[in-house]
Amino acid sequence: MTKNGFSLTGTTGSTFTGVQAFKAGKIGYRNIGGDQYRVRVEPNNGSKLSFDSSWKTPNTDGLNRYSVVVSGVDSLVQTVAAASRVLAAASIVEVPEVPAVAAIPAHLAIQ
């Protein structure tokens, strides 16, 4: 476990520091040398995510993850924030339509 509460394991056994977890998946990062960082997103089963073409996708290597390499802490922060927005949007549960007033039994309706 990392100080953030979880870690992600890379394909080569490397460890990513867990940053955020959502219903749709988790985000982590690791330093790969100097000011280079790999940001990794592991979607939960069934989560449909959309990132720009610079990201490796689950179809790239047949692995269930998205990842991208960025340079510098500022880019790391911006990339994690963007990934957070994608996962947050994918984590929203659709609320079913509210039934029409006519469908509410008369004894339960507000008078």
VENSULUR-V431172 format. One record per pair of residues at least 6 apart in sequence whose C-alpha atoms are under 7 Angstrom apart, sorted by the first residue. I is the first residue (numbers start at 1). GAP is how many residues later the second one is. D is the distance in Angstrom with one decimal. If there is no record, write none. Layout:
# VENSULUR-V431172
I/GAP/D ; I/GAP/D
This chain:
# VENSULUR-V431172
1/6/5.8 ; 2/15/6.4 ; 4/14/6.1 ; 4/15/6.5 ; 6/12/5.2 ; 7/8/6.5 ; 7/9/5.6 ; 7/10/5.1 ; 7/11/4.7 ; 8/7/5.8 ; 8/8/4.9 ; 8/9/6.7 ; 8/10/6.3 ; 8/20/6.5 ; 9/6/4.7 ; 9/7/6.1 ; 10/6/6.9 ; 16/12/5.3 ; 16/13/4.9 ; 16/14/4.9 ; 17/11/5.1 ; 17/12/5.4 ; 17/13/6.2 ; 18/9/6.0 ; 18/10/4.3 ; 18/11/6.9 ; 19/8/5.6 ; 19/9/5.1 ; 20/6/5.8 ; 20/7/5.3 ; 21/6/6.4 ; 22/65/6.4 ; 22/66/6.6 ; 22/69/6.5 ; 23/68/5.1 ; 24/19/5.8 ; 24/20/5.3 ; 24/23/5.5 ; 24/63/5.8 ; 24/66/5.9 ; 24/67/5.0 ; 25/16/6.9 ; 25/17/5.4 ; 25/18/4.1 ; 25/19/4.8 ; 25/62/6.6 ; 26/15/5.6 ; 26/16/5.3 ; 26/17/6.5 ; 27/13/5.8 ; 27/14/4.6 ; 27/15/6.6 ; 28/11/5.9 ; 28/12/5.2 ; 28/13/6.5 ; 29/8/6.6 ; 29/9/5.5 ; 29/10/4.3 ; 29/11/5.8 ; 30/7/5.6 ; 30/8/5.5 ; 30/9/6.8 ; 31/6/4.5 ; 31/7/6.5 ; 32/6/6.7 ; 35/36/5.5 ; 35/37/4.9 ; 36/33/6.7 ; 36/34/5.8 ; 36/35/4.6 ; 36/36/6.3 ; 37/32/5.5 ; 37/33/5.4 ; 37/34/6.3 ; 37/39/6.8 ; 38/29/6.6 ; 38/30/5.6 ; 38/31/4.3 ; 38/32/6.4 ; 39/28/5.4 ; 39/29/5.4 ; 39/30/6.3 ; 40/25/6.9 ; 40/26/5.7 ; 40/27/4.4 ; 40/28/6.8 ; 41/24/5.7 ; 41/25/5.0 ; 41/26/6.2 ; 42/22/6.6 ; 42/23/4.7 ; 42/24/6.5 ; 43/22/6.5 ; 47/43/6.9 ; 49/37/6.8 ; 49/41/6.8 ; 54/14/6.6 ; 55/11/6.2 ; 55/12/5.4 ; 55/13/4.8 ; 56/10/5.3 ; 56/11/5.1 ; 56/12/6.3 ; 57/8/6.3 ; 57/9/4.7 ; 58/6/4.7 ; 58/7/5.1 ; 58/8/6.0 ; 70/6/6.2
